[in-house]
Amino acid sequence: VDLRLLDYVAPSDENLVCPICRCPFVDPVVLTECDHCFCRDCIRQTWTTSSAYNPLGARGGDCPTCRTPAKLAPRSATSKILTNILDDLLVKCPNSDEGCTSQLKRGQVQDHINIYCGYALVECAARECELPVRRKDSTLACLHIPVSCLACREEMQRVHLEVHWKRKCPDRRVACSLCNANLYYRELSEHNTKLCPAVSIPCPGAALGCDSRNMKAQTDIHAKKCTFAKMAPMFEMVKSRMDEQEAAQLQMNRKLEVLENGFSAMHGLFGPVPEVPGPRPSDLPEPFSLDFELASPFPPPAINGGPYVSPLHHMLSMHESLRDEMSRVSSALQELDGRHSMQILNENLRTREEMQYIGAQVAGLSRQVGWLTSTQLQRQSR
């Protein structure tokens, strides 16, 4: 038994704790140079790990507490009184997690495990069975036969049935610690939080400001009188509607932002063309004065020479062309996704075949190694 892993009934005195492992002393040793006490294994391990700066290794070194040079004799001085005090410390049985409730002195733990503890593992009484069993069950028939739990029908060995029934079975019947109601273990959590009449439940109008907490039987009576509880359903309904409206408004804001960005981009593309400044009348030569009139036989040119009636029609046509382009890109992406999926499938098939081939090679190597090992063992036995 590892004495450092024991659970002590009461907190240990600080004077009985090793400065290195922070556990009560195990095989204590007192350094004669400075009178500091440590566990024998702890001080040896400390000096061994610092062997690069300590030529003596595990036999000596500096005291971890006061840095005084010290040596460890083959059997250094150990106080018998200190050993007796440590052996009288009360500890729990190492098998306390399995169900053992014994509390005994630390010096008696090893004898308790070897002789008395009913939860220690011993050999099964059945001749043909080699599996361990608890000492308290060793007088019974072999417990390593398969059985099934009567409650949840889970299959297990008979030796594990008791632990399953006490800790794991969800269909076992347990009693509520508050109201003593008999219910299934799987329902215990919901019962303790919502259904237990002995648990105080907040008022349904707690969200509106009611601080009252009552038992479940009195909560309904309080809810009929409380104004906040009566307003709670309407408040929840209004809150849910407001949440839906906020979500819809957020979605509409996003759509409006996208449309505004699109129209801004189109307006930038098809905005009014800036006029090119022409020559000033004062810069014209004298023969071409404003008084000179020349009748032209040709009709005046058209103001709008484009194929569209107005800029709005032009913008709508561009919008339709962009929509067609987006449809074409979407179909191209779908086709590319299909090709990519087919390529991944082919690569997976090829990788699977390679893994099967490698597995066959590893199995062959394993058989050869086993044959060589058996041959070597036969030669050594001769």
Legacy VTK file of the C-alpha trace (Angstrom):
# vtk DataFile Version 3.0
C-alpha trace
ASCII
DATASET POLYDATA
POINTS 382 float
0.000 0.000 0.000
1.332 3.430 -0.953
1.001 5.431 2.260
1.135 8.745 0.361
-2.192 7.983 -1.350
-4.141 7.425 1.857
-6.988 9.731 2.905
-6.565 10.955 6.469
-9.581 11.377 8.735
-8.303 14.654 10.205
-5.843 17.218 8.830
-2.260 16.321 9.695
-0.059 18.447 11.912
2.317 20.635 9.896
5.236 19.284 11.957
4.492 15.781 10.645
4.461 16.779 6.951
7.452 16.258 4.682
8.648 19.577 3.167
9.269 17.867 -0.193
6.185 15.721 -0.910
3.817 17.623 1.467
2.494 14.328 2.859
2.892 12.862 6.351
6.321 11.285 6.713
6.879 7.848 5.226
10.014 6.162 6.618
11.273 9.455 8.138
14.982 10.194 8.362
16.627 12.984 10.385
19.735 14.679 9.009
22.260 14.835 11.829
23.927 17.984 10.471
20.839 20.216 10.745
18.149 18.050 12.458
15.678 18.511 9.568
13.429 15.543 8.827
12.393 14.183 5.409
11.034 11.016 3.872
13.919 8.715 3.002
12.797 8.282 -0.623
12.122 12.019 -1.028
15.589 13.135 0.094
17.262 10.462 -2.000
15.332 11.429 -5.105
16.086 15.124 -4.502
19.820 14.506 -4.242
19.762 12.156 -7.246
18.075 14.702 -9.535
20.682 17.305 -8.525
23.602 14.901 -9.188
25.007 17.253 -11.863
25.988 19.663 -9.063
26.266 17.016 -6.323
29.193 14.574 -6.578
27.849 12.351 -3.784
24.597 11.577 -5.628
21.860 10.006 -3.467
24.216 9.561 -0.495
24.538 13.231 0.327
24.029 16.842 -0.661
22.586 20.132 0.562
19.585 20.129 2.875
16.539 21.336 0.863
15.420 23.481 3.811
18.583 25.222 5.046
21.146 24.292 2.314
23.508 22.759 4.905
25.808 20.037 3.446
24.682 16.670 4.814
25.156 12.951 4.262
22.748 10.041 4.424
24.143 6.996 6.168
22.933 3.481 5.262
20.512 3.674 8.195
20.372 7.233 9.404
18.889 8.109 12.742
15.106 7.822 12.897
13.136 8.842 15.947
11.077 5.959 17.289
8.654 8.382 18.895
8.059 10.103 15.536
7.468 6.737 13.873
4.908 5.754 16.534
3.074 9.092 16.166
2.851 8.611 12.381
1.623 5.024 12.720
-1.169 6.201 15.082
-2.664 8.634 12.531
-6.239 7.677 11.599
-6.795 7.006 7.898
-9.556 5.634 5.704
-9.322 2.256 4.057
-7.800 2.445 0.544
-10.962 0.660 -0.671
-13.297 3.341 0.714
-14.429 4.194 -2.817
-15.555 0.585 -3.236
-17.660 0.675 -0.054
-15.341 -0.079 2.870
-16.110 2.225 5.823
-13.219 1.210 8.092
-11.115 3.876 9.803
-7.902 2.578 11.291
-4.375 3.538 12.249
-1.874 4.017 9.451
0.396 1.313 10.796
-2.431 -1.235 10.502
-3.419 -0.482 6.901
-1.274 -3.192 5.314
-2.596 -5.895 7.668
-6.145 -4.671 7.090
-5.765 -5.005 3.321
-4.011 -8.377 3.484
-6.288 -10.032 6.039
-9.449 -8.196 7.063
-10.760 -5.852 4.333
-13.842 -7.347 2.718
-13.408 -5.213 -0.406
-9.823 -6.291 -1.158
-9.371 -8.474 -4.234
-8.487 -12.140 -3.704
-8.522 -15.254 -5.861
-11.884 -16.671 -6.871
-12.958 -19.832 -5.031
-13.831 -21.622 -8.272
-11.033 -23.864 -9.496
-11.413 -23.080 -13.181
-11.723 -19.297 -12.651
-8.589 -17.121 -12.459
-10.270 -13.715 -12.095
-10.132 -11.785 -8.784
-13.107 -11.319 -6.484
-13.775 -9.362 -3.295
-12.872 -11.093 -0.058
-16.412 -10.783 1.309
-17.706 -12.634 -1.776
-14.969 -15.278 -1.916
-17.076 -17.845 -0.029
-19.860 -17.672 -2.602
-20.009 -19.423 -5.922
-18.127 -17.992 -8.903
-19.343 -14.452 -9.522
-17.843 -14.102 -12.992
-20.820 -15.576 -14.779
-22.827 -13.300 -17.105
-26.062 -11.896 -15.664
-28.392 -9.041 -16.538
-29.783 -6.271 -14.375
-33.479 -6.828 -13.610
-34.199 -3.107 -13.857
-32.369 -1.888 -16.988
-31.550 -5.281 -18.606
-27.871 -4.388 -19.021
-25.609 -7.436 -19.257
-22.548 -7.726 -16.982
-20.696 -10.110 -14.709
-22.324 -10.992 -11.417
-19.402 -9.525 -9.458
-20.192 -6.070 -10.855
-23.937 -6.262 -10.248
-23.850 -4.704 -6.775
-21.820 -1.661 -7.849
-24.052 -1.231 -10.913
-27.178 -1.310 -8.802
-25.872 1.197 -6.225
-24.224 3.738 -8.552
-24.967 3.285 -12.251
-28.373 1.695 -12.895
-30.749 4.425 -14.175
-33.842 2.328 -13.446
-33.235 1.644 -9.765
-35.667 3.048 -7.247
-34.362 5.736 -4.890
-35.942 8.000 -2.303
-35.865 11.780 -2.522
-33.893 13.225 0.378
-36.366 16.123 0.763
-39.842 14.663 0.310
-39.069 10.892 0.613
-40.787 10.216 -2.697
-39.918 6.866 -4.317
-38.858 7.363 -7.935
-36.403 6.185 -10.581
-32.824 7.383 -10.373
-32.969 8.796 -13.912
-35.838 11.066 -12.803
-34.121 12.278 -9.630
-32.425 15.310 -11.189
-35.616 16.646 -12.798
-37.560 15.889 -9.618
-35.127 17.871 -7.451
-35.210 20.906 -9.728
-38.840 21.074 -10.865
-41.199 18.525 -9.324
-40.200 18.099 -5.690
-42.849 19.730 -3.449
-40.234 20.414 -0.765
-38.072 22.571 -3.059
-38.686 26.320 -3.079
-39.625 27.605 -6.533
-39.460 31.260 -7.621
-42.625 33.067 -8.564
-43.574 32.948 -12.281
-43.382 36.749 -12.226
-39.771 36.834 -11.069
-38.719 38.392 -14.379
-40.986 41.363 -13.636
-39.682 41.923 -10.123
-41.401 39.475 -7.738
-38.895 38.089 -5.210
-41.184 35.524 -3.606
-40.062 31.867 -3.343
-42.483 29.195 -2.114
-42.918 25.457 -2.018
-44.449 23.914 -5.093
-47.778 23.388 -3.355
-47.926 27.085 -2.410
-46.546 28.466 -5.677
-49.898 28.032 -7.496
-51.753 29.787 -4.677
-49.282 32.671 -4.736
-49.461 32.906 -8.551
-53.238 33.467 -8.398
-52.758 36.476 -6.123
-49.540 37.954 -7.510
-50.001 40.715 -10.093
-46.582 40.064 -11.613
-47.417 36.379 -12.107
-50.613 37.302 -13.958
-48.718 39.654 -16.237
-45.899 37.173 -16.894
-47.593 35.291 -19.825
-48.423 38.541 -21.602
-44.913 39.818 -20.970
-43.415 36.643 -22.442
-45.664 36.900 -25.500
-44.740 40.559 -26.065
-41.080 39.760 -25.578
-41.196 36.931 -28.110
-42.922 39.195 -30.643
-40.368 41.943 -30.090
-37.542 39.448 -30.598
-39.128 38.294 -33.863
-39.570 41.889 -35.037
-35.990 42.767 -34.149
-34.730 39.748 -36.098
-36.902 40.671 -39.102
-35.797 44.315 -38.910
-32.158 43.273 -38.784
-32.648 41.126 -41.874
-34.416 43.971 -43.701
-31.603 46.371 -42.778
-29.085 43.996 -44.277
-31.087 43.661 -47.491
-31.533 47.442 -47.706
-27.802 47.961 -47.200
-27.044 45.521 -50.031
-29.491 47.272 -52.375
-28.146 50.714 -51.509
-24.608 49.573 -52.186
-25.700 48.128 -55.547
-27.526 51.296 -56.611
-24.588 53.413 -55.506
-22.260 51.350 -57.644
-24.575 51.596 -60.647
-24.976 55.326 -60.175
-21.210 55.656 -60.170
-20.963 53.671 -63.413
-23.772 55.414 -65.309
-23.692 58.886 -63.818
-23.891 62.123 -65.924
-20.920 62.660 -68.220
-19.127 65.935 -67.425
-19.371 68.554 -70.182
-16.196 69.454 -72.060
-15.692 73.214 -71.942
-15.798 74.812 -75.415
-14.073 77.942 -76.720
-15.191 81.314 -75.466
-16.876 83.736 -77.909
-14.027 86.194 -77.463
-11.581 83.527 -78.687
-13.428 83.055 -82.021
-11.913 84.714 -85.103
-13.486 87.850 -86.479
-15.154 86.252 -89.573
-17.057 83.875 -87.291
-18.820 86.450 -85.185
-22.176 85.977 -83.561
-23.804 88.090 -86.253
-22.838 85.635 -88.907
-25.686 83.136 -89.641
-25.331 80.121 -91.824
-28.440 78.147 -92.699
-27.762 74.416 -92.482
-29.603 72.097 -94.870
-29.342 69.208 -92.400
-31.722 68.592 -89.483
-30.389 69.054 -85.950
-28.698 65.966 -84.434
-30.537 63.849 -81.891
-29.817 64.732 -78.276
-29.877 61.121 -77.004
-27.975 58.944 -79.399
-28.063 55.773 -77.205
-30.332 52.765 -77.737
-32.126 53.331 -74.369
-35.005 55.613 -73.764
-33.747 56.801 -70.346
-30.944 56.092 -67.854
-33.433 54.149 -65.713
-34.034 51.648 -68.532
-30.278 51.350 -68.942
-29.828 50.618 -65.252
-32.609 47.971 -65.269
-31.081 46.243 -68.261
-27.710 46.177 -66.508
-29.407 44.706 -63.441
-30.905 41.897 -65.542
-27.547 41.182 -67.144
-25.925 40.999 -63.709
-28.628 38.581 -62.571
-27.996 36.339 -65.593
-24.285 36.453 -64.894
-24.863 35.431 -61.286
-27.013 32.497 -62.422
-24.282 31.369 -64.780
-21.657 31.595 -62.025
-23.904 29.640 -59.643
-24.363 26.808 -62.148
-20.619 26.765 -62.797
-19.927 26.501 -59.049
-22.386 23.607 -58.721
-20.683 21.773 -61.564
-17.271 22.406 -60.012
-18.533 21.129 -56.653
-19.728 17.907 -58.268
-16.387 17.376 -59.965
-14.556 18.062 -56.710
-16.737 15.551 -54.813
-16.091 12.885 -57.450
-12.353 13.548 -57.275
-12.379 13.207 -53.484
-14.312 9.929 -53.781
-11.758 8.533 -56.217
-8.906 9.587 -53.951
-10.594 7.911 -50.970
-10.998 4.662 -52.896
-7.357 4.749 -53.912
-6.257 5.498 -50.339
-8.389 2.637 -49.006
-6.792 0.188 -51.414
-3.325 1.376 -50.397
-4.197 0.989 -46.685
-5.447 -2.567 -47.307
-2.205 -3.386 -49.094
-0.148 -1.908 -46.232
-2.243 -3.866 -43.705
-1.549 -7.083 -45.571
2.171 -6.303 -45.581
2.146 -5.544 -41.833
0.274 -8.793 -41.134
2.889 -10.709 -43.126
5.696 -9.038 -41.206
3.927 -9.828 -37.921
3.691 -13.509 -38.820
7.371 -13.582 -39.784
8.387 -11.886 -36.510
6.287 -14.390 -34.566
7.895 -17.291 -36.391
11.398 -15.914 -35.762
10.591 -15.338 -32.084
9.262 -18.864 -31.614
12.307 -20.295 -33.398
14.659 -18.313 -31.154
12.788 -19.478 -28.041
13.025 -23.110 -29.170
16.754 -22.744 -29.689
17.221 -21.228 -26.259
15.153 -23.995 -24.632
17.449 -26.613 -26.157
LINES 1 383
382 0 1 2 3 4 5 6 7 8 9 10 11 12 13 14 15 16 17 18 19 20 21 22 23 24 25 26 27 28 29 30 31 32 33 34 35 36 37 38 39 40 41 42 43 44 45 46 47 48 49 50 51 52 53 54 55 56 57 58 59 60 61 62 63 64 65 66 67 68 69 70 71 72 73 74 75 76 77 78 79 80 81 82 83 84 85 86 87 88 89 90 91 92 93 94 95 96 97 98 99 100 101 102 103 104 105 106 107 108 109 110 111 112 113 114 115 116 117 118 119 120 121 122 123 124 125 126 127 128 129 130 131 132 133 134 135 136 137 138 139 140 141 142 143 144 145 146 147 148 149 150 151 152 153 154 155 156 157 158 159 160 161 162 163 164 165 166 167 168 169 170 171 172 173 174 175 176 177 178 179 180 181 182 183 184 185 186 187 188 189 190 191 192 193 194 195 196 197 198 199 200 201 202 203 204 205 206 207 208 209 210 211 212 213 214 215 216 217 218 219 220 221 222 223 224 225 226 227 228 229 230 231 232 233 234 235 236 237 238 239 240 241 242 243 244 245 246 247 248 249 250 251 252 253 254 255 256 257 258 259 260 261 262 263 264 265 266 267 268 269 270 271 272 273 274 275 276 277 278 279 280 281 282 283 284 285 286 287 288 289 290 291 292 293 294 295 296 297 298 299 300 301 302 303 304 305 306 307 308 309 310 311 312 313 314 315 316 317 318 319 320 321 322 323 324 325 326 327 328 329 330 331 332 333 334 335 336 337 338 339 340 341 342 343 344 345 346 347 348 349 350 351 352 353 354 355 356 357 358 359 360 361 362 363 364 365 366 367 368 369 370 371 372 373 374 375 376 377 378 379 380 381
